Every structure is written in C-alpha cells, then in structure tokens.
Amino acid sequence: MSDRAAVYLIAAVVAAAILAGIVFSRRTGALRILIGIDRMSTLIGQTGAWAILLLTAAIVYDVTARRFFRAPTDWAYDVSYMLYGTLFMLAGAYALSRNGHVRGDFLYRNFSPALQAKFDLVLYLLFFFPAIMAFMISGWHFFELSWLQNERSSVSPTGPRIWPFKFLIPAVGLLLLLQGLVEVVRCVQCIRQGDWPPRLSDVEELEKQILLAAQEKGAEALAAEMAKGGEEAVLKAAHEVEERASRDPRPRHHDSQM
C-alpha cells in the first residue's frame, strides 16, 4: 500500500468515526464503547508502567557491578533506552484517555464545556490526526527497514535486535489514533449535550471525586444514584464534580480532620 493510499484510508476511518459519533452520540451504547476503549488504553499504559521497575533494576545492577566489582555489563545501556522508550510510548494513549496531556489551562478552564469541546475538536482535526497519520506511516517505514535488515544495536558488543522495539512506533500510533477518535466523539457529544460525557479516572482520583460528590450532593443522595445507575452513575457524578472544579479559577482547599 502506498503512502497516499494509507493516508486516504486513515482519513476515511477518522471521518467515519466522527460521523458515527454524531449519529449515535445520544445512545447509551456509545458511552460503553468509549469507556471500553479507555479501559484498553489504561490496561496497556499501566502494563507498560511496570517497565520502570525493570529499568531501575537494570541500572542499579549495572552501577553496582561497575563501581564495586569493576565488572560493567555489556547489555545495560541497550536495555535502559529500550525500557524507557517502551514506558514513554505506551503511556501516550493512557494519558490521552485521562485528559492528562499539557494544555493552557489558565484559559481553557474558564471556557464553557461546549466551547472547550469546539476548541478541542478543531485542534484534533487540524493538528492531532495529521500528525498521528504522519507518525504511523513514517514509523511503519522505520520499522520495516529495520526488520528487512534484521537491524541490531551498534552501541554495545552484544548487539541485540532492535526491530521489535521499533515496531512500537506504528503500534503506539494506532493506539493514539483510536483514543483520539474516542476524544473526538466525546467532543461531538459535549457540543450536542452541553456537558462532557464521563470518562474513566484513576483509582485515587476517582475516590477523591466521589468524596467531593458526596459532600456536594449528600451521601444518601449519591448512594441512591449509585444504586440506580451502577458504575455509569458513579462515573457521571464524579465527572460532574471534576468538571466544576476544573472550571473554577479559584484554588480549592480541603480540610482534613485528625
């Protein structure tokens, strides 16, 4: 497949996903699909996070062997940059699913949800998807050339194969594209409904949001909503609190009782 055909194919998938988001945004099944893709990005990102332990162990072992036993390893450098690259790459879609990438919040947080969604939608269409398409296509060529040459590392005597590591580039590009489509559908839903749909939060963040929701709505009212709506009601209540906090320009302080 030529690069031009690949661009057309990816653009067609993006357009179809946006159209589906517009048509089916009011259906409850759409929320399940969005949350399901969030869960996939979370699983991949959190699984990749374990690489930090392997990276730490490799560096500690190499430093200890070199400094105290004068026996430096011939594999630690390759292992360290491969593990760090894996950790960094696999976290991309996870961070996007948590709305965790850097943005100018000092302006954005004061926008209404609908304006935030319009702002995000324009940026996704103009910058995110073209960049991801270029990332995927160039990354595939980068991996393909490495695979055909059976490329090995040239910076250490062991010379491990590095084409499996380079395969992460197009693979992660696909994950980012999929999560980006989810975010575009969320933008469309927010523009039509006037508020952001729920998204998954990390455990610690979700606990804090539920506590804030209980403070604002009352524990009994929140428990009744949770009993009726299950997990989706919990996510919705926590999300409402998070959105109100993000749009409040004043710093929030929470008193703790001993």
C-alpha positions as CSV (number, residue, x, y, z in Angstrom):
1,M,0.0,0.0,0.0
2,S,1.3,3.4,-1.0
3,D,1.6,6.3,1.5
4,R,-1.1,8.2,-0.3
5,A,-3.5,5.2,-0.1
6,A,-2.7,4.8,3.6
7,V,-3.4,8.5,4.3
8,Y,-6.8,8.1,2.4
9,L,-7.6,5.0,4.4
10,I,-6.8,6.5,7.8
11,A,-8.7,9.7,6.9
12,A,-11.7,7.7,5.8
13,V,-11.7,5.8,9.2
14,V,-11.5,9.1,11.1
15,A,-14.3,10.6,9.1
16,A,-16.5,7.5,9.6
17,A,-15.8,7.6,13.3
18,I,-16.7,11.2,13.6
19,L,-19.9,10.6,11.6
20,A,-20.8,7.7,13.8
21,G,-20.2,9.9,16.9
22,I,-22.6,12.5,15.5
23,V,-25.3,9.9,14.6
24,F,-25.1,7.7,17.7
25,S,-23.9,10.1,20.4
26,R,-27.2,10.1,22.2
27,R,-27.3,6.3,22.6
28,T,-26.2,4.7,25.9
29,G,-24.2,2.1,24.0
30,A,-21.9,4.9,22.8
31,L,-20.8,5.5,26.4
32,R,-19.9,1.9,26.9
33,I,-17.8,1.9,23.7
34,L,-15.9,5.0,24.9
35,I,-15.3,3.6,28.3
36,G,-14.2,0.3,26.8
37,I,-11.5,1.9,24.7
38,D,-10.5,3.9,27.8
39,R,-10.1,0.7,29.6
40,M,-7.9,-0.8,26.8
41,S,-5.7,2.3,26.8
42,T,-5.5,2.1,30.6
43,L,-4.5,-1.6,30.6
44,I,-1.8,-1.0,28.0
45,G,-0.4,2.1,29.8
46,Q,-0.4,0.5,33.3
47,T,1.1,-2.7,32.0
48,G,3.9,-0.7,30.3
49,A,4.4,1.2,33.6
50,W,6.0,-1.9,35.1
51,A,8.9,-1.3,32.8
52,I,10.1,1.4,35.3
53,L,10.9,-1.4,37.8
54,L,12.9,-3.4,35.3
55,L,14.7,-0.2,34.2
56,T,15.6,0.6,37.8
57,A,16.8,-2.9,38.5
58,A,19.0,-2.9,35.4
59,I,20.6,0.5,36.2
60,V,21.2,-0.4,39.8
61,Y,22.8,-3.7,38.9
62,D,25.0,-2.1,36.2
63,V,26.1,0.7,38.5
64,T,26.8,-1.7,41.4
65,A,28.8,-4.1,39.2
66,R,30.8,-1.3,37.7
67,R,31.6,0.7,40.8
68,F,32.2,-2.1,43.3
69,F,33.2,-5.1,41.3
70,R,34.8,-3.5,38.3
71,A,32.6,-5.7,36.1
72,P,30.5,-3.4,33.9
73,T,27.7,-5.1,31.9
74,D,27.6,-5.1,28.1
75,W,23.8,-5.0,27.9
76,A,22.6,-2.4,30.4
77,Y,22.7,0.6,28.0
78,D,20.6,-1.1,25.4
79,V,18.1,-2.4,28.0
80,S,17.8,1.0,29.6
81,Y,16.9,3.0,26.5
82,M,14.6,0.3,25.2
83,L,12.7,0.1,28.5
84,Y,12.5,3.8,28.9
85,G,11.2,4.2,25.3
86,T,8.6,1.4,25.9
87,L,7.5,3.2,29.1
88,F,7.2,6.5,27.4
89,M,5.4,5.3,24.2
90,L,2.8,3.1,25.9
91,A,1.8,5.9,28.2
92,G,0.7,8.2,25.4
93,A,-2.8,6.8,24.8
94,Y,-3.3,6.2,28.5
95,A,-2.5,9.9,29.2
96,L,-4.9,11.0,26.5
97,S,-7.7,8.8,27.9
98,R,-7.2,10.6,31.3
99,N,-7.1,14.1,29.6
100,G,-3.6,14.3,31.1
101,H,-1.6,15.9,28.3
102,V,-0.3,19.5,28.7
103,R,-2.7,22.4,27.7
104,G,-3.1,26.1,28.6
105,D,-5.5,25.5,31.4
106,F,-5.3,29.2,32.6
107,L,-7.6,30.0,29.6
108,Y,-9.2,26.7,28.8
109,R,-10.6,26.1,32.3
110,N,-12.7,29.2,32.1
111,F,-14.4,28.1,28.8
112,S,-17.9,26.6,28.9
113,P,-17.9,22.8,28.2
114,A,-19.4,23.3,24.8
115,L,-16.7,25.9,23.9
116,Q,-14.0,23.6,25.3
117,A,-15.3,20.8,23.0
118,K,-15.3,23.0,20.0
119,F,-11.8,24.2,20.7
120,D,-10.6,20.6,21.2
121,L,-12.4,19.4,18.1
122,V,-10.7,22.0,15.8
123,L,-7.3,21.1,17.3
124,Y,-7.8,17.4,16.8
125,L,-8.8,17.8,13.2
126,L,-6.2,20.4,12.3
127,F,-3.2,19.0,14.2
128,F,-3.7,15.7,16.0
129,F,-4.9,13.5,13.2
130,P,-2.5,14.8,10.5
131,A,0.4,14.4,13.0
132,I,-0.7,10.9,14.0
133,M,-1.1,9.8,10.4
134,A,2.5,11.0,9.6
135,F,3.7,9.3,12.8
136,M,2.1,6.0,11.9
137,I,3.3,5.9,8.2
138,S,6.8,7.1,8.8
139,G,7.1,4.8,11.9
140,W,6.0,1.9,9.8
141,H,8.7,2.6,7.2
142,F,11.2,3.0,10.0
143,F,10.3,-0.4,11.4
144,E,10.0,-2.1,8.0
145,L,13.5,-1.1,7.0
146,S,14.9,-2.2,10.4
147,W,13.1,-5.6,10.0
148,L,14.3,-6.2,6.5
149,Q,17.9,-5.6,7.6
150,N,17.5,-7.6,10.8
151,E,19.0,-4.5,12.4
152,R,21.0,-4.8,15.6
153,S,22.2,-2.3,18.1
154,S,25.7,-0.9,17.3
155,V,26.4,0.7,20.7
156,S,27.1,-2.5,22.6
157,P,29.1,-5.7,22.0
158,T,26.0,-8.0,22.3
159,G,24.2,-6.1,19.5
160,P,20.6,-7.1,20.4
161,R,17.9,-6.9,17.6
162,I,16.1,-3.6,17.8
163,W,13.5,-4.0,15.1
164,P,10.9,-5.4,17.6
165,F,11.5,-2.2,19.6
166,K,10.9,0.0,16.6
167,F,7.6,-1.8,15.9
168,L,6.3,0.1,18.9
169,I,6.2,3.3,16.8
170,P,3.4,2.4,14.4
171,A,1.7,0.2,17.1
172,V,1.5,3.1,19.5
173,G,0.4,5.4,16.7
174,L,-2.6,3.1,16.1
175,L,-3.4,3.3,19.8
176,L,-3.2,7.1,19.8
177,L,-5.4,7.2,16.7
178,L,-8.0,5.0,18.3
179,Q,-8.0,7.0,21.6
180,G,-8.1,10.3,19.5
181,L,-11.3,9.0,17.8
182,V,-12.8,8.4,21.2
183,E,-11.9,12.0,22.2
184,V,-13.5,13.4,19.0
185,V,-16.7,11.5,19.7
186,R,-16.7,13.0,23.3
187,C,-16.3,16.5,21.8
188,V,-19.3,15.9,19.5
189,Q,-21.3,14.6,22.4
190,C,-20.4,17.6,24.6
191,I,-21.3,20.1,21.8
192,R,-24.7,18.5,21.4
193,Q,-25.4,17.9,25.1
194,G,-23.7,20.9,26.6
195,D,-21.6,18.9,29.1
196,W,-18.7,16.5,28.9
197,P,-19.6,12.8,28.9
198,P,-18.0,10.7,31.7
199,R,-14.5,9.2,31.3
200,L,-12.5,6.8,33.5
201,S,-10.3,8.2,36.2
202,D,-7.5,6.5,38.1
203,V,-8.4,4.9,41.4
204,E,-7.0,7.6,43.7
205,E,-8.6,10.4,41.6
206,L,-11.9,8.6,41.4
207,E,-12.0,8.2,45.2
208,K,-11.4,11.9,45.7
209,Q,-14.1,12.8,43.2
210,I,-16.6,10.5,44.8
211,L,-15.9,12.1,48.2
212,L,-16.4,15.6,46.7
213,A,-19.6,14.4,45.1
214,A,-20.8,13.1,48.5
215,Q,-20.0,16.4,50.1
216,E,-22.0,18.4,47.4
217,K,-24.9,16.0,46.9
218,G,-25.1,14.3,50.3
219,A,-24.1,10.7,51.0
220,E,-27.6,9.4,50.8
221,A,-28.5,11.1,47.5
222,L,-25.3,9.9,45.9
223,A,-25.8,6.3,47.2
224,A,-29.3,6.3,45.7
225,E,-27.9,7.4,42.3
226,M,-25.3,4.7,42.5
227,A,-27.9,2.1,43.3
228,K,-30.0,3.0,40.3
229,G,-27.3,3.7,37.7
230,G,-24.4,1.4,38.8
231,E,-20.9,2.2,37.5
232,E,-22.1,4.7,35.0
233,A,-23.8,6.8,37.7
234,V,-20.7,6.8,39.8
235,L,-18.6,8.0,36.8
236,K,-21.2,10.6,35.9
237,A,-21.4,12.1,39.5
238,A,-17.6,12.1,39.9
239,H,-17.2,13.7,36.4
240,E,-19.6,16.5,37.2
241,V,-17.6,17.4,40.3
242,E,-14.3,17.2,38.4
243,E,-15.6,19.5,35.6
244,R,-16.9,22.1,38.0
245,A,-13.6,22.1,39.8
246,S,-11.6,22.4,36.5
247,R,-13.7,25.5,35.5
248,D,-13.3,27.2,38.9
249,P,-10.4,29.5,38.7
250,R,-10.1,29.7,42.5
251,P,-7.7,27.3,44.3
252,R,-9.6,24.5,46.1
253,H,-8.5,23.6,49.7
254,H,-9.8,20.6,51.5
255,D,-9.6,20.5,55.3
256,S,-8.6,17.2,56.9
257,Q,-9.7,16.1,60.4
258,M,-7.4,14.2,62.6
